[in-house]
Amino acid sequence: MTTLSIPDMSCGHCRASIEAALRPLPGVTAILFDAAARQATIEGPASAALLMSTLDGIGFPATPVTKAAD
C-alpha cells in the first residue's frame, strides 16, 4: 500500500483522471481518495516509483506520504 500526496488534485475530474491512469497499472488493486487532504492510497504491490512516474506523466506530480512513528 502506498499513500501519495497529490497537491494539484482539486476536483472530481482530477480524481477521475488519476484513477484512469493508475487503475490499469500492474499491481494496483484499489485506489482510495482523500480529497480534503489531496491524497490517494493505492493498494497492491505497485511500486511508488511507477505510481509517481505515471501521475507525473499526466500532470499530477505526487510525493509519498510517510506516517509518523508512534
TIDO-940780 format. One record per residue: x, z, y of N, C-alpha, C in turn; residue in one letter. Coordinates in steps of 0.1 Angstrom, whole numbers, plus 2048, in hexadecimal, padded with zeros to 3 digits. Example, Ala and Ser with C-alpha at 12.3 -4.5 7.8 and 13.67 -1.06 7.14 Angstrom:
% residues 2
88484E7C787B84E7D388484E7DFA 8808477EA8898477F588184F800S 
//
This chain:
% residues 70
8088007F480080080080980080CM 8057F881680D7F68238037F782ET 8068008387FE8018448077FB84FT 8007F18568077EA8618007ED86FL 8087EF8798027EF8868027E188CS 7F67DD8907F47CF8957EF7D08A3I 7F77D28AE7F27D58BB7E97CA8C1P 7EB7BE8BD7E37B38C37D67B18BCD 7D37B98B27C67B88AB7BB7BF8B4M 7B37B88BB7AA7BE8C479B7BB8C2S 7987B28B878A7AF8B77877AA8A8C 77A7A88A67777A389877D796894G 77E78D89E78578089B793782897H 79A78B89D7A878F89A7A879488BC 79F79D88879F7A287B79C797870R 79378E87379078386A79C77A868A 7A47788737B076F8717BA776869S 7BC78386B7C678B8647C278B855I 7B578E8527B178F8447B278183DE 7AF7768447B076983E7BF76583BA 7C876A8437D67688417DC770835A 7D777D8357DD78682B7D778581DL 7CA78381D7C27848107C877B805R 7CC76E8087D27667FD7E07697F9P 7E77727FF7F57757FC7F577C7EEL 7FF7797E680177F7D980378E7DCP 7FC7967D47FE7A57D57F57AC7DFG 7EC7A57E67E37AB7EF7D57AD7E7V 7D27BA7E57C57BD7DD7BA7C17E6T 7BD7C77F27B37CB7FB7B97CD809A 7B17CB8147B57CD8217AB7D6828I 7B07E182E7A87EB8357AC7EB843L 7A27EA84C7A57E985A7A17F6862F 7A97FA86B7A68058757A77FF882D 79C7F988779C7F28947A07FB8A0A 79C8078A079F8108AB7AE8138ACA 7B58148A07C38168A07CB8098A0A 7C47FE89F7CA7F189E7D47F1892R 7CF7F58867D77F587A7D07EF86FQ 7D77EA8657D27E58597DA7EB84DA 7D37F08437D97F58377D77EA82CT 7E27E58267E17DB81C7E47E180FI 7DB7E08067DD7E67F87E37DC7EFE 7EB7E07E67F17D77DC8007D67DEG 8077CF7D68167CF7D681D7C57DFP 8157BF7E881B7B57F18257BC7FAA 8307B67FD83B7BC8058377BD813S 83C7C781A8397C88298407BC830A 84B7B882B8527AD8328497A0831A 84379D82683A79282482E79382DL 82879F82D81C7A183681F79F845L 82A7A584982E7A485783279685BM 83978F85283C781855830778856S 82677B84D81A77384D81277585AT 81178285E80A78586A811780877L 81E78187782677B88282376C883D 82276587882075787881275387EG 80975C87E7FC7598847FA760892I 80576589780476B8A58007798A6G 80178189B7FE78F89B80A797896F 81579989E8207A189A81C7AF896P 8227B488B81E7C088582A7C8882A 8297D68828337DF87E82E7E9874T 8367ED86B8327F786182E805868P 82480B86382181986782782285DV 82F82C86283483685A82D84385CT 82A84A85182385685182D861854K 82986B85C83287685F83287F852A 83E88585083F88E84483789B847A 8318A183D8298AD83E8328B9840D 
//
